[in-house]
Structure formats: structure tokens, C-alpha cells
């Protein structure tokens, strides 16, 4: 199974013989980066905003998932869970859907624009998360300190940061360095894509993996 980052909150998840998933395709005119030209069988949208729901960026007749529910498409199991926008205090708060995506028992949680630390009950309801795609740059999502708190709650094998400031992004976000500092790291080598063969090949201790921004 392979994970590639296209900037902002957009990833592509692929596995031979199974459906390809693209998370949160963006309108580059809104968020920066280059225009996306992706193909997918499934598109997940965490938030109904141009930075996360720009379907013209994905070619093909992809199945759209843009809210809570359970889905099975092309051998991939996906569970959508609503997070933000639940309390009466925050009726105007934009809804966020996080997605738990299961490829042959490897679970990837795309946390969308999660903006608060989940409760212990919510974490337990998720079950094991092997790989967390986590917003870390603040703005409308988690800041570095809250993101680090979420990591300690979820205890994933791998954390891939997203939604942070880069030379390509237009959004006013914090740098990746802030999150790395919260995690007790000074520097992490970037890699082009993450390849995972099986659950047993994952590190036992939580590891931060930083992906290069790939131009589509």
C-alpha cells in the first residue's frame, strides 16, 4: 500500500488490485500549490470548502464520500465519522468528517480539518489507527500542541503531518518545525512516498514520516 502527498490535506492511497482513494482534492487557486490532475476510484471530502472538495481535480468516475457512514468499494472499507460542528455552541462551525480507511487490515485515519482533541471515548470508538494523516499547522485545524496531544491519544504506528505552511501554500499556517518540536524532534528526512507491505512491517513506536510534496 502506497501513500503520496499532493500538498495541503490531499493524499492518494493505492494498493494493487484495490480501489485508489484520493482525500481532500483542492482548488489550487484557493490554497496554492499546482493544479491537481489525479485519478481515483473513490474521493473523500472532509470539509465542504474549495481547499478540500474540488472534484474537477480528479479524473474518472470516482465514488464521492462526503460525510459520515460506512462504505465498502473495490475491497477498501471506509468509515466516515463527524467531528467538528456537533455542539450547540458552535452551530456555525464547519463540519469535519474524518475517515478511517482499511486496506487489507492496515488502517489509515485521514483526520481532515480536525480542530479539537477527541475524547477518550471517541478514540476508543475508532479502534486501532496504524497511520494517521494529521493536520498540524493551525488555521482552521489543529495547532502543533493539540496535534501532538492527538498523537499521544491515538498512538498510531506512523504519523504523516499535513495542512502546514510550505513555500507553495497560500494559507496562513504554522511551520512543520513547530509540530516536530512538540514531538521532540529537531529534523526529519522527507521521503517521496510511504510504502507499507503489512501491519507487521510497521514500527512499534510512533514514528513521524514527512512526505515530499508531489506535483501531480
MARBA-3410 file (N, C-alpha, C, O; in Angstrom, 1 decimal):
216
0.9,-1.2,0.0,0.0,0.0,0.0,0.9,1.2,0.0,1.9,1.3,0.7 ~ 0.5,2.2,-0.8,1.4,3.4,-1.0,0.6,4.7,-0.7,-0.5,4.8,-1.2 ~ 1.2,5.6,0.0,0.6,6.9,0.3,1.5,8.0,-0.3,2.7,8.1,0.0 ~ 0.8,8.9,-1.1,1.5,10.0,-1.7,0.8,11.3,-1.3,-0.4,11.4,-1.2 ~ 1.6,12.4,-1.0,1.0,13.7,-0.6,1.1,14.7,-1.7,2.2,14.9,-2.3
0.0,15.3,-2.0,0.0,16.3,-3.0,-0.2,17.8,-2.5,-0.6,18.7,-3.2 ~ 0.2,17.9,-1.2,0.1,19.3,-0.6,-1.2,19.5,0.1,-2.2,18.8,-0.2 ~ -1.2,20.4,1.0,-2.4,20.8,1.8,-2.9,19.5,2.6,-2.2,19.0,3.4 ~ -4.1,19.1,2.3,-4.7,17.9,3.0,-4.9,16.7,2.0,-5.6,15.8,2.3 ~ -4.3,16.9,0.8,-4.6,15.9,-0.3,-3.6,14.8,-0.4,-2.4,15.0,-0.5
-4.1,13.6,-0.3,-3.3,12.4,-0.4,-3.9,11.4,-1.4,-5.1,11.5,-1.7 ~ -3.1,10.5,-1.9,-3.6,9.4,-2.8,-3.1,8.1,-2.1,-2.0,8.0,-1.8 ~ -4.1,7.2,-1.9,-3.8,5.9,-1.3,-4.0,4.8,-2.4,-5.1,4.8,-3.0 ~ -3.0,4.0,-2.7,-3.1,3.0,-3.7,-2.6,1.6,-3.2,-1.8,1.5,-2.4 ~ -3.2,0.6,-3.7,-2.8,-0.8,-3.5,-3.2,-1.6,-4.7,-4.3,-1.5,-5.2
-2.3,-2.4,-5.2,-2.5,-3.2,-6.4,-3.8,-4.0,-6.2,-4.0,-4.7,-5.2 ~ -4.7,-4.0,-7.2,-5.9,-4.8,-7.2,-7.0,-4.2,-6.4,-8.0,-4.9,-6.3 ~ -6.8,-3.1,-5.8,-7.8,-2.5,-4.9,-8.1,-1.0,-5.4,-7.4,-0.5,-6.2 ~ -9.2,-0.5,-4.8,-9.6,0.9,-5.2,-8.6,1.9,-4.8,-8.0,1.8,-3.7 ~ -8.4,2.9,-5.7,-7.5,4.0,-5.3,-8.4,5.1,-4.7,-9.4,5.5,-5.2
-7.9,5.7,-3.5,-8.6,6.7,-2.8,-7.8,8.0,-2.9,-6.6,8.0,-2.7 ~ -8.5,9.1,-3.2,-7.9,10.5,-3.1,-8.7,11.2,-2.0,-9.9,11.2,-2.0 ~ -7.9,11.8,-1.0,-8.5,12.5,0.1,-8.4,14.0,-0.2,-7.3,14.5,-0.6 ~ -9.5,14.8,0.0,-9.5,16.2,0.0,-8.8,16.9,-1.2,-7.8,17.6,-1.0 ~ -9.2,16.7,-2.4,-8.7,17.4,-3.5,-9.0,18.9,-3.4,-10.1,19.3,-3.0
-8.0,19.7,-3.7,-8.2,21.2,-3.5,-8.2,21.9,-4.8,-7.8,21.4,-5.9 ~ -8.8,23.1,-4.8,-8.7,24.1,-5.9,-7.4,24.9,-5.6,-7.3,25.7,-4.7 ~ -6.4,24.7,-6.5,-5.1,25.4,-6.3,-5.2,26.9,-6.3,-4.3,27.6,-5.7 ~ -6.3,27.4,-6.9,-6.4,28.9,-6.9,-6.7,29.4,-5.5,-6.4,30.6,-5.2 ~ -7.3,28.5,-4.7,-7.6,28.9,-3.3,-6.4,28.7,-2.3,-6.1,29.5,-1.5
-5.7,27.6,-2.5,-4.7,27.2,-1.5,-3.3,27.2,-1.9,-2.4,27.1,-1.1 ~ -3.1,27.5,-3.2,-1.7,27.5,-3.7,-1.4,26.1,-4.3,-2.3,25.4,-4.7 ~ -0.1,25.8,-4.3,0.3,24.5,-4.9,0.0,24.6,-6.4,-0.5,25.6,-6.9 ~ 0.3,23.5,-7.1,0.0,23.4,-8.5,-1.4,22.7,-8.8,-1.9,22.0,-7.9 ~ -2.0,23.0,-9.9,-3.3,22.4,-10.2,-3.2,20.8,-10.2,-2.2,20.2,-10.7
-4.1,20.2,-9.5,-4.1,18.7,-9.4,-4.7,18.1,-10.7,-5.6,18.6,-11.3 ~ -4.1,17.0,-11.0,-4.6,16.1,-12.1,-4.5,14.7,-11.6,-3.5,14.0,-11.9 ~ -5.5,14.2,-10.9,-5.4,12.9,-10.3,-6.5,12.0,-10.8,-7.5,12.4,-11.4 ~ -6.2,10.7,-10.7,-7.3,9.7,-11.0,-7.6,8.9,-9.7,-6.7,8.7,-8.9 ~ -8.8,8.5,-9.5,-9.2,7.8,-8.3,-10.5,7.0,-8.6,-11.3,7.4,-9.5
-10.7,6.0,-7.8,-12.0,5.3,-7.8,-12.9,5.8,-6.7,-14.1,5.8,-6.8 ~ -12.3,6.4,-5.6,-13.0,7.0,-4.5,-12.4,8.3,-4.1,-11.2,8.4,-4.1 ~ -13.3,9.3,-3.9,-12.8,10.6,-3.3,-13.5,10.8,-2.0,-14.7,10.7,-1.9 ~ -12.7,11.1,-0.9,-13.3,11.5,0.3,-13.1,13.0,0.6,-12.0,13.6,0.2 ~ -14.1,13.6,1.1,-14.1,15.1,1.3,-14.4,15.3,2.8,-15.4,14.9,3.3
-13.4,15.9,3.5,-13.6,16.1,4.9,-14.4,17.4,5.3,-15.1,17.5,6.3 ~ -14.3,18.4,4.4,-15.0,19.7,4.6,-15.5,20.3,3.3,-14.8,20.2,2.3 ~ -16.6,20.9,3.3,-17.2,21.4,2.1,-16.7,22.8,1.8,-17.4,23.8,1.9 ~ -15.4,22.8,1.4,-14.7,24.1,1.1,-13.8,23.8,-0.1,-13.3,22.7,-0.2 ~ -13.5,24.8,-0.9,-12.6,24.6,-2.1,-11.2,24.0,-1.8,-10.6,23.4,-2.7
-10.8,24.2,-0.6,-9.5,23.6,-0.2,-9.5,22.1,0.0,-8.5,21.4,0.2 ~ -10.8,21.5,0.0,-10.9,20.1,0.4,-11.9,19.3,-0.5,-12.0,18.1,-0.4 ~ -12.7,20.1,-1.3,-13.8,19.4,-2.0,-13.8,19.6,-3.6,-14.8,19.5,-4.2 ~ -12.6,19.9,-4.1,-12.6,20.3,-5.5,-12.5,19.1,-6.5,-11.5,18.6,-6.8 ~ -13.7,18.6,-6.8,-13.8,17.4,-7.6,-13.3,17.4,-9.0,-12.8,16.4,-9.5
-13.3,18.6,-9.7,-12.8,18.7,-11.0,-11.3,18.3,-11.1,-10.7,18.0,-12.2 ~ -10.6,18.3,-9.9,-9.2,17.9,-9.9,-8.9,16.4,-10.1,-7.8,16.0,-10.3 ~ -10.0,15.7,-10.0,-9.9,14.2,-10.1,-10.6,13.7,-11.3,-11.9,13.9,-11.4 ~ -9.9,13.0,-12.2,-10.5,12.5,-13.4,-11.1,11.1,-13.1,-10.8,10.5,-12.1 ~ -12.0,10.7,-14.0,-12.6,9.4,-13.9,-14.0,9.6,-13.1,-14.3,10.6,-12.6
-14.7,8.5,-13.1,-16.0,8.5,-12.4,-15.8,8.0,-11.0,-16.3,6.9,-10.6 ~ -15.2,8.8,-10.2,-14.9,8.4,-8.8,-16.2,8.4,-7.9,-17.1,9.3,-8.1 ~ -16.2,7.5,-7.0,-17.3,7.5,-6.0,-17.0,8.5,-4.9,-16.0,8.5,-4.3 ~ -18.0,9.4,-4.7,-17.7,10.5,-3.7,-18.3,10.1,-2.3,-19.4,9.7,-2.2 ~ -17.4,10.3,-1.3,-17.9,10.1,0.1,-17.6,11.5,0.8,-16.5,11.9,0.9
-18.7,12.1,1.2,-18.5,13.5,1.8,-19.2,13.6,3.1,-19.7,14.7,3.5 ~ -19.3,12.5,3.9,-20.0,12.6,5.2,-19.9,11.3,5.9,-19.3,10.3,5.4 ~ -20.5,11.2,7.1,-20.4,10.0,7.9,-21.1,8.8,7.3,-22.0,9.0,6.4 ~ -20.6,7.6,7.6,-21.2,6.4,7.1,-20.2,5.3,7.0,-19.0,5.5,7.2 ~ -20.7,4.1,6.6,-19.7,3.0,6.3,-19.9,2.6,4.9,-21.0,2.5,4.3
-18.7,2.4,4.2,-18.7,2.1,2.8,-17.7,1.0,2.5,-16.6,0.9,3.2 ~ -18.0,0.2,1.5,-17.0,-0.8,1.0,-17.0,-0.7,-0.5,-18.0,-1.0,-1.2 ~ -15.9,-0.3,-1.1,-15.8,-0.1,-2.5,-14.4,-0.7,-3.0,-13.4,-0.3,-2.4 ~ -14.4,-1.6,-3.9,-13.2,-2.1,-4.5,-12.3,-2.7,-3.5,-11.0,-2.6,-3.6 ~ -12.9,-3.4,-2.5,-12.0,-4.1,-1.5,-11.6,-3.2,-0.4,-10.9,-3.6,0.5
-11.9,-1.9,-0.4,-11.5,-0.9,0.6,-12.7,-0.6,1.5,-13.8,-0.3,1.0 ~ -12.5,-0.7,2.8,-13.5,-0.3,3.8,-13.2,1.1,4.3,-12.1,1.4,4.7 ~ -14.3,1.9,4.3,-14.1,3.3,4.7,-15.2,3.7,5.7,-16.4,3.4,5.4 ~ -14.8,4.2,6.8,-15.8,4.7,7.8,-15.6,6.2,8.0,-14.5,6.7,8.3 ~ -16.7,7.0,7.7,-16.7,8.4,7.9,-17.3,8.8,9.3,-18.4,8.3,9.6
-16.6,9.6,10.1,-17.1,10.0,11.4,-17.1,11.5,11.5,-16.0,12.1,11.3 ~ -18.2,12.1,11.9,-18.3,13.6,12.0,-17.6,14.0,13.3,-17.7,13.4,14.3 ~ -16.8,15.1,13.2,-16.1,15.6,14.4,-16.6,17.0,14.7,-17.5,17.2,15.5 ~ -16.0,18.0,14.0,-16.4,19.4,14.3,-17.9,19.7,14.0,-18.5,18.9,13.3 ~ -18.4,20.7,14.6,-19.8,21.2,14.3,-20.9,20.4,15.0,-22.0,20.3,14.5
-20.5,19.8,16.1,-21.5,18.9,16.8,-22.2,19.7,18.0,-23.4,19.4,18.3 ~ -21.5,20.6,18.6,-22.1,21.2,19.8,-23.0,22.4,19.5,-22.8,23.0,18.4 ~ -24.0,22.7,20.3,-24.9,23.8,20.1,-24.2,25.1,20.2,-24.6,26.1,19.6 ~ -23.1,25.1,20.9,-22.3,26.4,21.0,-21.7,26.8,19.6,-21.4,27.9,19.4 ~ -21.5,25.8,18.8,-20.8,26.0,17.5,-21.6,25.6,16.3,-21.2,24.9,15.5
-22.8,26.2,16.3,-23.7,25.8,15.2,-23.2,26.2,13.8,-23.4,25.6,12.8 ~ -22.4,27.3,13.8,-21.9,27.8,12.6,-20.5,27.2,12.2,-20.0,27.5,11.2 ~ -20.0,26.4,13.1,-18.7,25.8,12.8,-18.9,24.8,11.7,-19.8,24.0,11.6 ~ -17.9,24.8,10.8,-17.9,23.9,9.6,-17.8,22.5,10.1,-16.9,22.2,10.9 ~ -18.6,21.6,9.5,-18.5,20.2,9.8,-17.2,19.6,9.3,-16.8,20.0,8.2
-16.6,18.7,10.0,-15.5,18.0,9.5,-15.8,16.5,9.6,-16.4,16.0,10.6 ~ -15.4,15.7,8.6,-15.6,14.3,8.6,-14.2,13.7,8.6,-13.4,13.9,7.7 ~ -13.8,12.9,9.6,-12.6,12.1,9.5,-12.9,10.8,8.9,-14.0,10.2,9.1 ~ -11.9,10.2,8.2,-12.2,8.9,7.5,-11.2,7.9,8.0,-10.0,8.1,8.0 ~ -11.7,6.7,8.3,-10.9,5.6,8.7,-10.9,4.7,7.5,-12.0,4.2,7.1
-9.8,4.4,6.9,-9.7,3.7,5.6,-8.9,2.4,5.8,-7.7,2.5,6.2 ~ -9.5,1.3,5.5,-8.9,0.0,5.8,-8.5,-0.7,4.5,-9.3,-1.1,3.7 ~ -7.2,-0.9,4.3,-6.6,-1.6,3.2,-6.0,-2.9,3.7,-4.9,-2.9,4.3 ~ -6.7,-4.0,3.5,-6.2,-5.3,4.0,-5.8,-5.3,5.4,-4.7,-5.9,5.8 ~ -6.5,-4.6,6.3,-6.1,-4.6,7.7,-5.2,-3.5,8.1,-5.0,-3.3,9.3
-4.7,-2.8,7.2,-3.9,-1.6,7.5,-4.8,-0.4,7.5,-5.5,-0.1,6.5 ~ -5.0,0.3,8.7,-5.9,1.3,8.8,-5.2,2.7,8.8,-4.3,3.0,9.5 ~ -5.8,3.5,7.9,-5.3,4.9,7.8,-6.4,5.9,8.2,-7.5,5.7,7.7 ~ -6.1,6.8,9.1,-7.1,7.8,9.5,-6.7,9.1,8.9,-5.7,9.7,9.2 ~ -7.6,9.6,8.0,-7.4,11.0,7.4,-8.3,11.8,8.3,-9.5,11.7,8.3
-7.6,12.7,9.1,-8.4,13.4,10.2,-9.0,14.7,9.7,-9.6,15.5,10.4 ~ -8.8,15.0,8.4,-9.5,16.2,7.8,-9.0,17.4,8.5,-7.8,17.6,8.8 ~ -9.9,18.4,8.7,-9.6,19.6,9.5,-10.1,19.4,10.9,-10.9,20.3,11.4 ~ -9.7,18.4,11.6,-10.0,18.2,13.0,-9.5,19.4,13.7,-8.4,19.9,13.5 ~ -10.3,20.0,14.6,-9.9,21.2,15.3,-10.0,21.2,16.8,-9.8,22.1,17.5
-10.2,19.9,17.3,-10.2,19.8,18.7,-9.7,18.4,19.1,-9.7,17.5,18.2 ~ -9.2,18.2,20.3,-8.7,16.9,20.7,-9.9,16.0,21.0,-10.7,16.4,21.8 ~ -9.9,14.8,20.4,-11.1,13.9,20.6,-11.1,13.4,22.0,-10.0,13.3,22.7 ~ -12.2,13.0,22.5,-12.3,12.4,23.8,-11.8,10.9,23.8,-11.7,10.3,22.7 ~ -11.5,10.4,25.0,-11.1,9.0,25.1,-12.1,8.1,24.5,-11.7,7.1,23.8
-13.4,8.3,24.7,-14.5,7.5,24.1,-14.4,7.5,22.6,-14.6,6.5,22.0 ~ -14.2,8.7,22.0,-14.2,8.8,20.6,-12.9,8.1,20.0,-13.0,7.4,19.0 ~ -11.8,8.1,20.7,-10.6,7.4,20.3,-10.8,5.9,20.3,-10.4,5.2,19.4 ~ -11.5,5.5,21.4,-11.7,4.0,21.5,-12.7,3.5,20.4,-12.5,2.4,19.9 ~ -13.6,4.4,20.1,-14.6,4.0,19.0,-13.9,3.8,17.7,-14.4,3.1,16.8
-12.8,4.6,17.4,-12.1,4.4,16.2,-11.4,3.1,16.0,-11.3,2.6,14.9 ~ -11.0,2.5,17.2,-10.2,1.3,17.1,-8.8,1.6,16.7,-8.4,2.8,16.7 ~ -8.0,0.6,16.4,-6.5,0.9,16.1,-6.3,1.7,14.9,-6.9,1.4,13.8 ~ -5.5,2.7,15.0,-5.1,3.5,13.8,-3.6,3.3,13.6,-2.8,3.6,14.4 ~ -3.3,2.7,12.4,-1.9,2.4,12.1,-1.2,3.6,11.6,0.0,3.9,11.9
-1.9,4.4,10.7,-1.3,5.6,10.1,-2.2,6.7,10.2,-3.4,6.6,9.7 ~ -1.8,7.8,10.8,-2.6,9.0,11.0,-2.1,10.1,10.1,-1.0,10.5,10.1 ~ -3.0,10.6,9.2,-2.8,11.8,8.4,-3.3,13.0,9.1,-4.6,13.1,9.2 ~ -2.5,13.8,9.7,-2.8,14.7,10.8,-2.6,16.2,10.4,-1.4,16.5,10.1 ~ -3.6,17.0,10.6,-3.3,18.5,10.4,-2.5,19.0,11.6,-2.8,18.7,12.7
-1.5,19.8,11.3,-0.6,20.2,12.4,-0.3,21.7,12.4,0.3,22.2,13.3 ~ -0.8,22.4,11.4,-0.4,23.8,11.2,-1.3,24.9,11.7,-1.1,26.1,11.3 ~ -2.3,24.5,12.5,-3.3,25.5,13.0,-4.2,26.0,11.9,-4.7,25.2,11.1 ~ -4.5,27.3,11.9,-5.5,27.8,10.9,-6.9,27.3,11.4,-7.2,27.4,12.6 ~ -7.6,26.6,10.5,-8.9,26.0,11.0,-8.8,24.6,11.5,-9.7,24.0,11.9
-7.5,24.1,11.5,-7.3,22.8,12.1,-6.4,22.8,13.3,-6.2,23.9,13.9 ~ -6.0,21.6,13.8,-5.2,21.5,15.0,-3.9,22.3,14.9,-3.2,22.3,13.8 ~ -3.5,22.9,16.0,-2.2,23.5,16.0,-1.2,22.5,16.5,-1.6,21.3,16.8 ~ 0.1,22.8,16.5,1.1,21.8,16.8,0.9,21.1,18.1,1.1,19.9,18.2 ~ 0.6,21.9,19.2,0.5,21.3,20.5,-0.7,20.3,20.6,-0.6,19.2,21.1
-1.9,20.8,20.0,-3.0,19.9,20.0,-2.8,18.6,19.1,-3.2,17.5,19.5 ~ -2.1,18.8,18.0,-1.8,17.7,17.2,-0.9,16.7,17.9,-1.2,15.5,17.8 ~ 0.0,17.1,18.7,0.9,16.2,19.4,0.1,15.5,20.5,0.3,14.3,20.8 ~ -0.9,16.2,21.0,-1.8,15.5,22.0,-2.7,14.4,21.4,-2.9,13.4,22.0 ~ -3.1,14.7,20.2,-3.9,13.7,19.4,-3.0,12.5,19.1,-3.5,11.3,19.2
-1.8,12.7,18.8,-0.9,11.6,18.5,-0.7,10.7,19.8,-0.8,9.5,19.7 ~ -0.6,11.3,21.0,-0.5,10.5,22.2,-1.7,9.8,22.5,-1.7,8.7,23.2 ~ -2.9,10.3,22.1,-4.2,9.6,22.3,-4.4,8.4,21.4,-4.7,7.3,21.7 ~ -4.1,8.7,20.1,-4.3,7.7,19.0,-3.3,6.6,19.0,-3.5,5.4,18.7 ~ -2.0,7.0,19.4,-0.9,6.0,19.4,-0.7,5.3,18.1,-0.6,4.1,18.1
-0.7,6.0,17.0,-0.5,5.3,15.7,0.9,4.9,15.5,1.8,5.3,16.2 ~ 1.1,3.9,14.6,2.5,3.5,14.3,3.2,4.6,13.6,4.4,4.8,13.8 ~ 2.5,5.2,12.6,3.1,6.3,11.8,2.2,7.5,11.8,1.0,7.4,11.7 ~ 2.8,8.7,11.9,2.1,10.0,11.7,2.6,10.7,10.5,3.8,10.9,10.4 ~ 1.7,11.1,9.6,2.1,11.9,8.5,1.5,13.3,8.6,0.3,13.4,8.5
2.3,14.3,8.8,1.7,15.7,9.0,1.2,16.2,7.7,1.7,15.9,6.6 ~ 0.2,17.0,7.8,-0.4,17.7,6.6,-0.9,19.1,7.1,-0.9,19.4,8.3 ~ -1.4,19.9,6.1,-2.0,21.2,6.5,-1.1,22.0,7.3,-1.5,22.5,8.4 ~ 0.1,22.3,6.7,1.0,23.2,7.4,1.7,24.1,6.3,1.5,23.9,5.1 ~ 2.4,25.2,6.8,2.9,26.1,5.8,4.1,25.5,5.0,4.9,24.8,5.5
4.0,25.8,3.7,5.1,25.4,2.8,5.3,26.6,1.8,4.5,27.5,1.8 ~ 6.4,26.6,1.1,6.6,27.6,0.1,5.5,27.7,-0.9,5.4,28.7,-1.6 ~ 4.8,26.6,-1.1,3.8,26.6,-2.1,2.4,27.0,-1.7,1.5,27.3,-2.5 ~ 2.2,27.0,-0.3,0.8,27.2,0.2,0.5,28.7,0.4,1.4,29.5,0.7 ~ -0.8,29.0,0.2,-1.2,30.4,0.4,-1.8,30.6,1.8,-1.7,31.8,2.3
-2.3,29.6,2.4,-2.9,29.7,3.7,-1.9,30.2,4.8,-0.7,29.9,4.7 ~ -2.4,31.0,5.8,-1.6,31.4,6.9,-1.6,30.2,7.9,-2.4,30.1,8.7 ~ -0.5,29.4,7.8,-0.4,28.3,8.7,0.9,28.3,9.4,1.9,28.9,8.9 ~ 1.1,27.5,10.5,2.3,27.4,11.1,3.3,26.4,10.4,2.8,25.6,9.5 ~ 4.5,26.5,10.7,5.5,25.7,10.0,5.5,24.2,10.6,5.0,24.0,11.7
6.0,23.3,9.8,6.1,21.9,10.3,7.0,21.8,11.5,6.8,21.0,12.3 ~ 8.0,22.7,11.5,9.0,22.7,12.6,8.4,22.7,14.0,8.8,22.1,14.9 ~ 7.3,23.5,14.1,6.6,23.7,15.4,6.1,22.3,15.9,6.2,22.0,17.1 ~ 5.5,21.5,15.0,5.0,20.2,15.3,6.1,19.3,15.7,6.0,18.5,16.6 ~ 7.2,19.3,14.9,8.3,18.4,15.1,8.9,18.7,16.5,9.3,17.8,17.2
8.9,20.0,16.9,9.4,20.3,18.2,8.5,19.8,19.3,9.0,19.3,20.3 ~ 7.2,19.9,19.1,6.3,19.3,20.1,6.5,17.8,20.2,6.2,17.2,21.3 ~ 6.9,17.2,19.2,7.1,15.7,19.2,8.5,15.3,19.6,8.9,14.2,19.7 ~ 9.3,16.4,20.0,10.7,16.1,20.5,11.6,15.8,19.4,12.7,15.2,19.6 ~ 11.3,16.3,18.2,12.2,16.0,17.0,12.8,17.3,16.5,12.1,18.3,16.5
14.0,17.3,16.1,14.6,18.5,15.5,14.5,18.5,14.0,14.4,19.6,13.4 ~ 14.6,17.3,13.4,14.7,17.3,12.0,14.2,15.9,11.5,14.5,14.9,12.2 ~ 13.4,15.8,10.4,13.0,14.5,9.9,13.3,14.5,8.4,12.9,15.5,7.7 ~ 14.0,13.5,7.9,14.2,13.4,6.4,12.9,13.2,5.7,12.1,12.4,6.2 ~ 12.7,13.9,4.6,11.5,13.6,3.9,11.7,12.5,2.9,12.8,12.2,2.4
10.6,11.8,2.5,10.6,10.8,1.5,9.5,11.0,0.5,8.5,11.7,0.8 ~ 9.7,10.5,-0.7,8.7,10.8,-1.8,7.3,10.2,-1.5,6.3,10.8,-1.7 ~ 7.3,8.9,-1.1,6.0,8.2,-0.8,6.3,7.3,0.3,7.4,6.9,0.6 ~ 5.2,6.9,1.0,5.3,5.9,2.1,4.8,4.6,1.5,3.6,4.5,1.1 ~ 5.6,3.5,1.6,5.1,2.2,1.2,5.0,1.3,2.4,6.0,1.2,3.2
3.9,0.6,2.6,3.7,-0.3,3.7,3.2,-1.6,3.2,2.2,-1.7,2.5 ~ 3.9,-2.7,3.5,3.5,-4.0,2.9,2.5,-4.7,3.8,1.7,-5.4,3.3 ~ 2.7,-4.6,5.1,1.8,-5.3,6.1,1.8,-4.6,7.4,2.7,-3.8,7.7 ~ 0.9,-5.0,8.3,0.8,-4.4,9.6,2.1,-4.7,10.4,2.6,-3.9,11.1 ~ 2.6,-6.0,10.2,3.8,-6.4,10.9,5.0,-5.6,10.5,6.0,-5.6,11.2
5.0,-5.0,9.3,6.2,-4.2,8.9,6.2,-2.8,9.5,7.2,-2.0,9.3 ~ 5.1,-2.4,10.2,5.1,-1.0,10.8,5.9,-0.9,12.1,6.1,-1.9,12.8 ~ 6.5,0.3,12.3,7.3,0.4,13.5,6.4,0.3,14.8,5.2,0.7,14.8 ~ 7.0,-0.2,15.9,6.2,-0.4,17.1,6.0,0.9,17.8,4.9,1.2,18.3 ~ 7.1,1.7,17.9,7.0,3.1,18.5,6.5,4.1,17.4,6.8,3.9,16.2
5.7,5.0,17.8,5.1,6.0,16.9,6.3,6.8,16.2,7.2,7.3,16.8 ~ 6.2,6.8,14.8,7.2,7.4,14.0,6.6,8.5,13.2,5.5,8.3,12.6 ~ 7.2,9.7,13.1,6.8,10.8,12.2,7.4,10.6,10.9,8.7,10.6,10.8 ~ 6.6,10.5,9.8,7.1,10.4,8.5,6.6,11.7,7.7,5.4,11.9,7.6 ~ 7.6,12.4,7.2,7.3,13.6,6.4,7.4,13.3,4.9,8.5,12.9,4.4
6.3,13.5,4.2,6.3,13.2,2.7,6.7,14.5,1.9,6.3,15.6,2.3 ~ 7.4,14.3,0.9,7.6,15.4,-0.1,6.3,15.8,-0.7,5.5,14.9,-1.0 ~ 6.2,17.1,-1.1,5.0,17.5,-1.9,5.3,17.0,-3.3,6.2,17.4,-3.9 ~ 4.3,16.2,-3.8,4.5,15.7,-5.2,3.6,16.5,-6.1,2.4,16.6,-5.9 ~ 4.2,17.0,-7.2,3.4,17.7,-8.2,2.6,16.7,-9.0,3.3,15.8,-9.5
1.3,16.8,-9.2,0.6,15.8,-9.9,0.7,16.2,-11.4,0.1,15.5,-12.3
END
